[in-house]
Amino acid sequence: MDKQALRERVWDDLEDSGEARFPFPPHGRIPNFAGADEAPDRLADLSAWDDADAIKANPDSPQRPVRRRALEAGKTVYVAVPRLREEACFLRLDPAEIEDHDHATTISGSAEVGEPVRPEAVESVDLIVSGSVAVTADGTRVGKGEGYSDLEFAVLREFDLVDDDTPVVTTVHELQVVDEAVERQAHDVPMDVVVTPERVVRTGATGKPAGLDWDELTDERIEEIPVLQELRP
Protein backbone atom coordinates (compact mmCIF):
# COMPACT_ATOMS: atom_id res chain seq x y z
CA MET A 1 0.00 0.00 0.00
CA ASP A 2 1.14 3.55 -0.70
CA LYS A 3 2.73 4.88 2.49
CA GLN A 4 1.24 8.35 2.30
CA ALA A 5 -2.25 6.98 1.76
CA LEU A 6 -1.74 4.74 4.78
CA ARG A 7 -0.55 7.65 6.89
CA GLU A 8 -3.59 9.70 5.99
CA ARG A 9 -5.92 6.82 6.81
CA VAL A 10 -4.37 6.19 10.22
CA TRP A 11 -4.35 9.88 11.10
CA ASP A 12 -8.01 10.11 10.08
CA ASP A 13 -8.90 6.97 12.06
CA LEU A 14 -7.28 8.29 15.24
CA GLU A 15 -9.00 11.65 14.89
CA ASP A 16 -12.42 10.33 13.88
CA SER A 17 -12.47 7.71 16.67
CA GLY A 18 -11.54 10.23 19.35
CA GLU A 19 -8.42 8.23 20.20
CA ALA A 20 -5.98 10.99 19.21
CA ARG A 21 -4.50 13.09 22.01
CA PHE A 22 -2.73 16.47 22.18
CA PRO A 23 -1.06 17.85 20.14
CA PHE A 24 -3.79 18.25 17.54
CA PRO A 25 -4.35 17.51 14.79
CA PRO A 26 -2.61 14.11 14.65
CA HIS A 27 -1.88 14.65 10.95
CA GLY A 28 1.68 15.38 9.84
CA ARG A 29 3.29 14.08 13.01
CA ILE A 30 3.96 10.96 15.08
CA PRO A 31 0.46 10.95 16.58
CA ASN A 32 -0.19 10.93 20.28
CA PHE A 33 -2.89 8.49 21.34
CA ALA A 34 -5.13 7.38 24.17
CA GLY A 35 -3.24 4.82 26.26
CA ALA A 36 0.24 6.15 25.54
CA ASP A 37 0.79 6.30 29.31
CA GLU A 38 -0.06 2.59 29.61
CA ALA A 39 2.22 1.26 26.87
CA PRO A 40 5.41 1.72 28.97
CA ASP A 41 4.01 -0.71 31.56
CA ARG A 42 4.04 -3.47 28.94
CA LEU A 43 7.38 -2.33 27.57
CA ALA A 44 8.91 -2.47 31.05
CA ASP A 45 7.99 -6.17 31.28
CA LEU A 46 10.36 -7.02 28.41
CA SER A 47 13.81 -8.45 29.12
CA ALA A 48 15.19 -6.01 26.54
CA TRP A 49 14.05 -3.17 28.80
CA ASP A 50 15.49 -4.73 31.94
CA ASP A 51 18.82 -5.33 30.23
CA ALA A 52 19.13 -1.81 28.80
CA ASP A 53 21.34 0.78 30.45
CA ALA A 54 21.25 3.24 27.55
CA ILE A 55 18.22 3.90 25.36
CA LYS A 56 17.89 5.95 22.21
CA ALA A 57 14.36 7.33 21.91
CA ASN A 58 12.46 9.62 19.57
CA PRO A 59 11.37 12.99 21.02
CA ASP A 60 7.66 12.82 20.11
CA SER A 61 4.72 13.14 22.51
CA PRO A 62 3.45 9.52 22.51
CA GLN A 63 6.89 8.24 23.61
CA ARG A 64 7.32 10.82 26.35
CA PRO A 65 6.00 8.33 28.97
CA VAL A 66 8.66 5.86 27.82
CA ARG A 67 11.43 8.43 28.18
CA ARG A 68 10.15 9.37 31.63
CA ARG A 69 9.94 5.71 32.67
CA ALA A 70 13.52 5.18 31.50
CA LEU A 71 14.89 8.09 33.53
CA GLU A 72 12.96 6.94 36.57
CA ALA A 73 14.55 3.51 36.15
CA GLY A 74 18.04 5.03 36.07
CA LYS A 75 18.59 4.53 32.34
CA THR A 76 20.48 7.04 30.21
CA VAL A 77 18.33 8.36 27.38
CA TYR A 78 19.68 9.70 24.10
CA VAL A 79 17.52 11.87 21.86
CA ALA A 80 18.62 13.12 18.46
CA VAL A 81 18.85 16.84 17.83
CA PRO A 82 16.07 17.75 15.37
CA ARG A 83 17.17 16.93 11.82
CA LEU A 84 20.67 16.08 13.13
CA ARG A 85 21.53 19.67 12.33
CA GLU A 86 24.31 20.10 14.92
CA GLU A 87 27.79 18.55 15.08
CA ALA A 88 26.85 17.37 18.58
CA CYS A 89 23.74 15.74 17.13
CA PHE A 90 22.53 13.79 20.17
CA LEU A 91 21.33 14.95 23.59
CA ARG A 92 22.29 12.84 26.59
CA LEU A 93 19.74 12.76 29.41
CA ASP A 94 21.62 11.46 32.42
CA PRO A 95 19.27 10.35 35.23
CA ALA A 96 21.98 11.12 37.80
CA GLU A 97 21.99 14.76 36.70
CA ILE A 98 18.25 15.32 36.23
CA GLU A 99 15.78 16.04 39.01
CA ASP A 100 12.65 16.97 37.06
CA HIS A 101 11.87 14.03 34.78
CA ASP A 102 8.67 15.62 33.52
CA HIS A 103 10.50 18.68 32.27
CA ALA A 104 13.46 16.75 30.87
CA THR A 105 11.26 14.56 28.72
CA THR A 106 9.58 17.42 26.87
CA ILE A 107 11.15 18.61 23.63
CA SER A 108 12.06 21.99 25.11
CA GLY A 109 13.18 20.43 28.39
CA SER A 110 15.49 17.91 26.75
CA ALA A 111 17.07 20.73 24.76
CA GLU A 112 17.57 22.68 28.00
CA VAL A 113 18.94 19.99 30.32
CA GLY A 114 20.29 17.44 27.85
CA GLU A 115 24.03 17.39 27.23
CA PRO A 116 24.84 17.78 23.51
CA VAL A 117 27.26 15.05 22.46
CA ARG A 118 28.87 14.00 19.21
CA PRO A 119 28.16 10.44 18.05
CA GLU A 120 31.59 9.21 19.17
CA ALA A 121 30.69 10.26 22.74
CA VAL A 122 27.46 8.24 22.77
CA GLU A 123 27.70 5.01 24.74
CA SER A 124 26.63 1.72 23.24
CA VAL A 125 22.85 1.78 22.75
CA ASP A 126 21.04 -1.20 24.29
CA LEU A 127 17.50 -0.43 23.11
CA ILE A 128 15.89 1.85 20.55
CA VAL A 129 12.37 3.21 20.98
CA SER A 130 10.79 4.56 17.79
CA GLY A 131 7.63 6.50 17.12
CA SER A 132 5.40 5.36 14.27
CA VAL A 133 2.44 6.52 12.27
CA ALA A 134 1.66 2.93 11.30
CA VAL A 135 3.31 -0.46 11.76
CA THR A 136 2.57 -3.96 10.49
CA ALA A 137 2.59 -7.14 12.58
CA ASP A 138 5.74 -8.22 10.74
CA GLY A 139 7.58 -5.10 11.90
CA THR A 140 7.46 -2.79 8.89
CA ARG A 141 7.26 0.76 10.20
CA VAL A 142 5.79 3.81 8.52
CA GLY A 143 6.98 7.10 9.97
CA LYS A 144 5.84 10.60 9.09
CA GLY A 145 7.85 10.54 5.89
CA GLU A 146 11.00 12.54 6.56
CA GLY A 147 13.36 9.60 7.09
CA TYR A 148 15.26 10.91 10.10
CA SER A 149 14.55 7.96 12.39
CA ASP A 150 16.13 5.54 9.93
CA LEU A 151 18.99 7.96 9.32
CA GLU A 152 19.70 8.21 13.05
CA PHE A 153 19.97 4.42 13.25
CA ALA A 154 22.33 4.37 10.28
CA VAL A 155 24.57 7.02 11.88
CA LEU A 156 24.70 5.08 15.15
CA ARG A 157 25.58 1.94 13.19
CA GLU A 158 28.45 3.74 11.44
CA PHE A 159 29.90 4.35 14.91
CA ASP A 160 29.31 0.70 15.99
CA LEU A 161 26.83 1.82 18.64
CA VAL A 162 24.02 -0.45 17.37
CA ASP A 163 23.99 -3.71 15.42
CA ASP A 164 21.68 -6.45 14.18
CA ASP A 165 21.00 -7.55 17.74
CA THR A 166 19.97 -4.14 19.10
CA PRO A 167 16.25 -4.40 19.92
CA VAL A 168 14.05 -1.81 18.25
CA VAL A 169 10.53 -1.28 19.60
CA THR A 170 7.65 1.06 18.90
CA THR A 171 4.69 2.04 21.07
CA VAL A 172 1.43 2.66 19.21
CA HIS A 173 -2.35 2.55 19.43
CA GLU A 174 -4.13 -0.55 18.14
CA LEU A 175 -5.47 1.57 15.26
CA GLN A 176 -1.88 2.06 14.13
CA VAL A 177 -1.23 -1.68 13.74
CA VAL A 178 -2.29 -2.34 10.16
CA ASP A 179 -2.90 -5.43 8.05
CA GLU A 180 -1.90 -3.93 4.72
CA ALA A 181 1.26 -5.11 2.99
CA VAL A 182 3.81 -2.31 3.09
CA GLU A 183 7.04 -2.44 1.09
CA ARG A 184 10.11 -2.28 3.30
CA GLN A 185 13.02 -0.49 1.69
CA ALA A 186 16.67 -1.27 2.39
CA HIS A 187 17.14 1.76 4.65
CA ASP A 188 13.97 1.07 6.70
CA VAL A 189 14.65 -0.10 10.24
CA PRO A 190 12.28 -2.95 11.12
CA MET A 191 10.60 -3.11 14.52
CA ASP A 192 11.43 -6.17 16.63
CA VAL A 193 8.57 -5.50 19.04
CA VAL A 194 5.31 -3.58 18.71
CA VAL A 195 3.77 -2.49 22.02
CA THR A 196 0.21 -1.24 22.35
CA PRO A 197 -1.75 -0.56 25.55
CA GLU A 198 -3.41 -3.97 25.02
CA ARG A 199 -0.62 -6.30 23.86
CA VAL A 200 2.96 -6.99 22.88
CA VAL A 201 3.72 -8.25 19.36
CA ARG A 202 7.09 -9.88 18.69
CA THR A 203 7.45 -9.46 14.96
CA GLY A 204 10.34 -11.77 14.11
CA ALA A 205 11.65 -9.07 11.78
CA THR A 206 15.20 -9.29 10.43
CA GLY A 207 17.37 -7.21 8.17
CA LYS A 208 18.44 -4.06 9.97
CA PRO A 209 20.35 -1.63 7.72
CA ALA A 210 24.13 -2.09 7.78
CA GLY A 211 24.79 1.65 7.86
CA LEU A 212 24.47 4.69 5.62
CA ASP A 213 23.48 4.15 2.01
CA TRP A 214 25.29 6.98 0.29
CA ASP A 215 23.55 6.34 -3.02
CA GLU A 216 20.24 7.31 -1.40
CA LEU A 217 21.50 10.49 0.25
CA THR A 218 21.22 13.67 -1.78
CA ASP A 219 23.94 16.31 -1.77
CA GLU A 220 21.41 18.69 -0.24
CA ARG A 221 20.75 16.43 2.74
CA ILE A 222 24.46 15.78 3.27
CA GLU A 223 25.14 19.52 3.28
CA GLU A 224 22.43 20.02 5.92
CA ILE A 225 23.82 17.44 8.35
CA PRO A 226 27.36 17.91 9.74
CA VAL A 227 27.88 14.27 10.74
CA LEU A 228 27.16 13.16 7.17
CA GLN A 229 29.73 15.63 5.88
CA GLU A 230 32.28 14.12 8.26
CA LEU A 231 31.47 10.52 7.37
CA ARG A 232 31.13 10.98 3.62
CA PRO A 233 33.66 8.79 1.79
C-alpha positions, 0 to 999 in steps of 0.5 A: 500500500502507498505509504502516504495513503496509509498515513492519511488513513491512520491519522483520520482513524485516530482523529475520527475515533476520538483516540488521538491526544494532544497535540492536535491535529494528529496529521503530519506528526507521530500521533499521540494516542489514548493509552500512551501512558499505559504502553510503557508498563508493557514495555517495562515487562520485556527483558530487553528493557530490563537489560538496557542501560542506555536507550535511544528514543524519539522525542515525540509526545506519545513516547514521552511516557517511555522516556520518563519511565527510563529516567525513573529507572536510572537509564540514560536516554539519548535523543537526536537533535532535530534533523541532526543539524548540529555537530553534537547531534545527540542529547544525553539525558543522564538520570543522575543529573536530572531532578525533574523528569517531567521537564526533561522529557519534553522537547524543550526540556530535553534541549535545556537539560540534555548534554549535547554530544557528538556520536563518538561520545554516545555510549553503546545503545542497548535499546531503541524506541521509535515512534510510528504513524503505522506499523505492520505485525511483521515489523514494517514501520511507517513514519511521518515521511522525513526519514530521520529515524532511519537515518539516526539508526544508520549514523549510530551503526556507522559508529558501531553503537548499534547492530543487528541484535539491538532491539528496536521497539515502537509504542502505538495505538491498536489503530496504528497496527495495520494489516496492509502489505507495506514495502520495506526499503533497504534503509527502513529499520524494522521493529522487533517489538510492537507495544500497544496498551493492550498487547505486545507483538514480537514481529520476528523481523530481520534485516536491519540496515548495515549503515548509511546508504550513500547512493540514497542520500542527496547532496542537499541532505548531506550539506544540511547534516554535519555528521554526514559531511564528516562521514562521507567517503 
